[in-house]
Amino acid sequence: MHQVSLNKALNNEIKYYGMSYLGLIGGMLIGCFVWMYFGMTIGILASMIGYGFSAIVAKSWHKGDLQNYIYRHLPFKSMFGGKYLPPSHARCFY
């Protein structure tokens, strides 16, 4: 199998004062939902935990691991024209 490196400029993680944008957005969403159900204190704690989880997911997305997994394990291939693609081990990248 060919090892294809991703373009570093395209997959560069966007940060705001050293914190991941996707991590901030995920932390805010998780914090808001938990805040609505359980109250302010638990919501603030959940937003910190949500930021950590979202930052890890964002890092794996920008590193290309998550993109590679989604590409290799494309669900419903036949519905989206993927049945015409060669198997993942035979794909050639240029």
PyMOL commands that set and color helices and strands:
alter all, ss='L'
color gray80, all
select helices_A, chain A and resi 21-38+40-63+65-72+82-84+88-90
alter helices_A, ss='H'
color red, helices_A
select strands_A, chain A and resi 15-16+19-20
alter strands_A, ss='S'
color yellow, strands_A
deselect
rebuild
show_as cartoon
